[in-house]
Amino acid sequence: MDLITKVENSVRLNQAEAEELYELDLITLGKLADNIRRDRFGNKSFFNINRHINPTNVCKDICKFCAYSASRKNPNQYTMSIEEIVSIAKDAWNKGAKEVHIVSAHNPDAGLDWYMGAFYAIRQELPDIHIKALTAAEIHFLATSNGLSYEEVIDLMIENGVDSMPGGGAEIFDEDVRDFICKGKVSSNQWLDIHRRWHKRGRMSNATMLFGHIESRSHRIDHMIRLRDLQDESGGFNAFIPLVYQKENNFLKVTKFPTAQEILKTYAISRIILDNIPHIKAYWATSTIGLALLAQEFGADDLDGTIQKESIQSAAGASSGNGMELKEFVSLIKDSGFRAIERDSLYNELREY
C-alpha cells in the first residue's frame, strides 16, 4: 500500500513514512489533510472569546528563542499584583471573554502563593470564567523551586480554580535541540509526564510544538508521534498547536526561516499524524492571520480566539499584541468560506455567527 493510500484509509504512519509526507506536493498533502478535517468538522472553524494574561516577565530560565523574558534583552521587568490580574480578568469578562489564558515567566521571586492566589482570586470574582493556566514548564518550575511533587502542584491548581492547561513549554521534544534552545527547562519526558498526570485527574490540556528554528523535519515528526502515543494512553489533549518560531529580539540567531509552504505542510502533516487529537489549531498570533485562514484548508479547524492582548509572541515580532476585534475575526473566517463557530474552552459549541 502506497503512502497516499495509507492516509486515505486511515492507516497509521510510522516515523519514516510520516517524514515522507513532506515530499508530497503541497496541494496533494493539503487535500489529504482537508479531507480528514472535513470528515470530522465539515467547514466549521472554531474560535473562542478569550483574554491572554501574562502576569510577569521575570524568568530564571534562559531560552534562546525567547524575546519575552526580562532577564536578558528586555530591561523592563514587571510583575503584576494579584489585584491587577483580577482586574484584567474582570474587564475581559465584561467584554465577553469566556476564558482567561494565563501564562508567564518562571519568576523565582513571586512565590507559589502569588501564582495560586491569582487563580483563587479570579475564581472568587468570576465563578463562571474558564481558567486555562500554567504550562508544564511552569509546573516543573513551581515544583522544583518549592520542593513539591508534580501531583502536589497539580492539586493546588485544581483547588485554586484552574480548569485546563495550555500546551506551552513543549518546544521540540528532541533533547539535543532542547539542550541548545532551552537548556535547564523542563525536559521532554517531564513535560509529557506532567500532562499525563493532569489527564489522570480527568482534566484536559493542549499540546504545542515550536517549529521553524533549528529543528529538522524528523524532529517535528518525532514530536508528533510522542504526543500521539500519550494521547493513546490518556486521551486528555483537546488540541495540537504548531507554533511558528518568531525571529525578532532573541538569541537563537536563525537565518533560514520556513516558507509559507513549509508551514502549511506542517499543519497538514499534523492533522494526518495526530489522528487521536481532535483539533488542530492555527494560532494566528504566530502564523499571521492570513496564513492561519489559509491553514483551514490544510487540516486546521481552530483559530484560537480574539486574545484581546498578548505579550509573549508579540515581543518576538508577532502582530498579536492587541488581539483582534470579534466582528473582524468572524468576518475573516466567513469570508474565507468557513462557518464561524464560537466554542468554549473544552470545544462545546456555543453559537454560530
C-alpha positions in Angstrom: 0.0 0.0 0.0 1.5 3.3 -1.0 1.7 6.4 1.3 -1.3 8.2 -0.1 -3.5 5.1 0.0 -2.5 4.6 3.6 -3.5 8.1 4.6 -6.8 7.8 2.7 -7.5 4.5 4.5 -6.6 5.9 8.0 -3.6 3.6 8.3 -1.2 5.0 11.0 2.2 6.0 9.7 5.4 5.4 11.4 8.3 7.9 11.7 9.9 7.1 8.3 6.5 7.1 6.5 5.5 10.4 8.2 8.7 12.1 7.1 7.9 11.1 3.5 4.8 13.2 3.7 6.9 16.3 3.4 8.0 15.1 0.0 4.4 15.2 -1.4 3.5 18.4 -3.2 1.6 21.0 -1.2 -1.8 20.5 -3.0 -1.8 16.7 -2.6 -0.9 17.0 1.0 -3.4 19.7 1.6 -6.2 17.6 0.1 -5.4 14.6 2.3 -5.5 16.8 5.5 -8.5 18.7 4.4 -10.5 15.5 3.8 -9.7 14.4 7.3 -10.7 17.8 8.7 -14.0 18.0 6.7 -14.9 14.4 7.6 -14.8 15.5 11.3 -16.0 19.1 11.3 -17.3 19.9 7.8 -16.5 23.6 7.1 -16.7 24.7 10.8 -13.9 26.8 12.1 -13.8 27.1 15.9 -12.7 30.0 18.0 -13.3 31.4 21.5 -13.5 34.8 23.0 -10.6 34.8 25.3 -8.0 37.0 27.0 -4.4 36.2 27.4 -2.8 37.4 30.6 1.0 37.3 31.0 1.4 38.4 34.7 5.2 38.5 34.9 8.2 38.6 32.6 10.9 37.9 35.2 12.3 34.5 34.5 15.0 32.3 36.0 15.4 30.3 32.7 17.3 31.5 29.6 15.7 30.2 26.5 17.5 31.3 23.3 14.3 31.7 21.4 12.5 33.9 23.9 12.1 37.6 23.5 9.7 38.0 26.4 12.0 37.3 29.4 13.2 40.4 31.2 16.3 38.8 32.5 18.1 39.3 29.1 17.3 41.7 26.3 14.2 43.3 27.8 15.3 45.5 30.7 11.7 46.4 31.6 10.8 43.9 34.3 7.3 43.7 35.6 5.2 41.5 38.0 1.6 42.3 38.3 -0.2 42.3 41.6 -3.0 39.8 42.2 -5.4 42.8 42.2 -4.1 43.8 38.7 -4.5 40.3 37.4 -8.1 40.1 38.7 -8.9 43.5 37.3 -7.8 42.4 33.8 -9.8 39.2 34.1 -12.9 41.1 35.2 -12.5 43.6 32.3 -12.2 40.7 29.9 -15.3 39.0 31.2 -17.2 42.2 30.9 -16.1 42.4 27.2 -17.4 38.9 26.6 -14.4 36.7 27.2 -15.3 33.2 28.4 -11.7 32.2 29.1 -8.5 33.7 30.6 -5.3 32.1 29.3 -2.6 32.8 32.0 1.0 32.0 31.1 4.1 33.9 32.2 7.7 33.5 33.0 9.3 31.5 35.8 9.6 34.2 38.4 11.7 33.0 41.4 10.7 35.9 43.5 7.0 35.8 43.1 6.3 32.8 45.2 3.8 29.9 45.0 1.2 31.9 46.9 1.2 34.6 44.2 0.6 32.1 41.4 -2.1 30.2 43.2 -3.5 33.3 44.8 -4.2 34.8 41.4 -6.2 31.8 40.3 -8.2 31.7 43.5 -9.0 35.4 43.4 -10.2 35.1 39.8 -12.4 32.2 40.7 -13.9 34.0 43.6 -14.7 37.1 41.5 -15.6 35.2 38.3 -17.0 31.8 39.1 -18.1 31.0 35.6 -15.0 32.0 33.6 -12.7 29.2 32.4 -9.2 29.5 33.8 -6.6 28.0 31.5 -3.2 28.4 33.2 0.3 27.1 33.9 2.3 25.3 31.2 4.1 22.1 32.1 7.3 24.2 32.2 5.7 26.4 34.8 4.5 23.5 36.9 8.0 22.0 36.7 9.5 25.3 37.9 7.0 25.6 40.8 7.5 22.0 41.9 11.3 22.1 41.8 11.6 25.6 43.4 9.2 24.7 46.2 10.2 21.1 47.0 6.9 19.8 45.7 5.9 16.9 43.5 4.1 17.5 40.2 1.0 16.0 41.8 1.1 18.5 44.7 1.3 21.4 42.3 -1.5 20.0 40.2 -3.7 19.5 43.2 -3.1 23.1 44.2 -4.0 24.3 40.8 -7.3 22.4 40.9 -8.0 23.6 44.5 -7.5 27.2 43.4 -9.7 27.1 40.3 -7.6 26.1 37.3 -9.8 24.3 34.8 -7.4 23.3 32.0 -3.7 23.5 31.0 -2.3 25.3 27.9 0.2 23.4 25.8 3.3 25.7 26.1 6.8 24.7 27.0 6.9 21.6 24.7 9.0 23.4 22.1 10.7 20.4 20.4 11.0 17.1 22.3 14.4 16.1 20.9 16.7 16.6 23.9 19.7 17.7 21.8 17.6 20.5 20.3 16.2 21.4 23.8 19.8 21.4 25.2 20.6 24.1 22.7 17.5 26.3 22.7 16.2 25.9 26.3 18.8 24.2 28.4 17.7 23.8 32.0 14.0 24.0 31.3 11.5 21.1 31.7 12.7 18.0 29.8 10.6 16.4 27.1 9.8 13.4 29.3 8.9 15.6 32.2 6.6 17.7 30.0 4.8 14.5 28.9 4.6 13.2 32.4 3.1 16.4 33.8 0.3 16.3 31.1 -0.2 12.6 31.8 -0.7 13.3 35.5 -3.1 16.2 34.7 -5.1 14.0 32.4 -5.3 11.3 35.2 -7.2 14.0 37.2 -9.8 14.0 34.5 -8.6 17.4 33.2 -7.9 18.4 29.6 -4.9 20.2 28.1 -3.4 21.3 24.8 -0.1 20.5 23.2 2.2 22.7 21.2 5.3 22.4 19.0 7.6 25.3 18.3 9.0 24.9 14.8 10.9 26.8 12.2 14.1 27.3 14.1 17.0 24.8 14.3 14.9 21.6 14.3 14.7 19.2 11.4 11.6 17.7 9.8 12.3 14.4 11.6 12.3 16.2 14.9 8.9 17.5 14.2 7.6 14.1 13.3 9.1 12.6 16.4 7.4 15.3 18.5 4.0 14.5 17.0 4.4 10.8 17.4 5.3 11.2 21.1 2.1 13.2 21.5 0.1 10.6 19.7 1.5 7.9 22.0 0.5 9.8 25.1 -2.9 10.6 23.7 -3.5 6.9 23.1 -2.7 6.4 26.8 -4.5 9.3 28.4 -6.9 10.9 25.9 -6.5 14.2 27.5 -5.4 16.5 24.7 -8.0 18.8 23.2 -5.9 20.4 20.5 -2.4 20.4 18.9 -0.9 23.8 18.2 2.0 24.1 15.8 3.7 27.4 16.9 5.7 29.2 14.2 9.0 30.4 15.6 9.2 34.2 15.9 12.5 35.6 14.9 13.0 39.0 16.4 14.6 40.1 19.7 16.1 36.8 20.7 19.4 35.0 20.8 18.8 31.9 18.6 20.2 33.7 15.5 18.3 31.7 13.0 18.8 32.9 9.4 16.7 30.5 7.4 13.0 30.6 8.2 10.3 28.3 7.0 8.3 29.3 3.9 4.6 29.6 3.9 4.6 26.2 2.0 6.6 24.6 4.8 4.3 25.9 7.5 1.2 24.7 5.7 2.8 21.3 5.1 3.5 21.1 8.8 -0.2 21.9 9.6 -1.4 19.3 7.1 1.0 16.6 8.4 0.0 17.2 12.0 -3.7 16.6 11.0 -2.7 13.4 9.3 -0.4 12.0 12.1 -2.4 13.1 15.1 -5.5 11.0 14.4 -6.4 10.8 18.0 -6.2 14.5 18.9 -9.4 16.1 17.9 -8.4 19.6 16.9 -5.5 21.3 15.1 -5.2 24.9 16.0 -3.7 27.5 13.6 -2.6 30.0 16.3 -2.8 33.2 14.3 -0.6 35.0 16.8 2.4 33.1 15.4 1.4 32.2 11.9 -0.2 35.6 10.9 -3.9 35.8 10.4 -3.6 35.4 6.7 -1.7 32.1 6.9 -4.0 30.8 9.7 -7.0 31.4 7.5 -5.4 29.5 4.7 -4.5 26.7 7.1 -8.2 26.0 7.4 -7.8 24.3 4.1 -4.7 22.3 5.3 -6.2 20.5 8.2 -6.6 23.2 10.8 -10.1 23.6 12.3 -9.4 26.1 15.1 -8.0 29.6 15.0 -7.7 30.1 18.8 -9.5 33.3 19.7 -9.8 37.1 19.9 -6.9 37.1 22.5 -7.6 40.8 23.4 -3.9 41.3 24.4 -0.8 39.1 24.1 2.8 39.8 25.2 4.9 36.7 24.6 4.7 36.2 20.9 4.4 39.9 20.1 7.7 40.6 22.0 9.4 38.5 19.3 7.7 40.2 16.4 4.2 38.8 16.1 1.4 41.2 15.4 -0.8 39.9 18.2 -0.2 42.5 20.9 -3.7 43.9 20.9 -5.6 40.9 19.8 -8.4 41.2 17.3 -12.0 42.6 17.4 -14.7 39.9 17.4 -16.5 41.3 14.4 -13.4 41.4 12.3 -12.4 37.9 13.4 -15.8 36.4 12.5 -15.8 38.3 9.1 -12.4 36.9 8.2 -13.5 33.3 8.9 -16.7 33.7 7.0 -15.1 35.5 4.1 -12.6 32.6 3.8 -15.6 30.2 3.2 -15.9 28.6 6.6 -18.6 28.7 9.3 -17.5 30.7 12.4 -18.3 28.7 15.4 -17.8 30.1 18.9 -16.8 27.4 21.3 -15.9 27.2 24.9 -12.5 26.1 26.2 -13.5 22.4 26.0 -14.9 22.7 22.5 -18.6 22.7 23.3 -20.2 24.7 20.6 -21.8 27.9 21.9 -23.1 29.7 18.8 -22.6 30.2 15.1 -22.1 33.7 13.7 
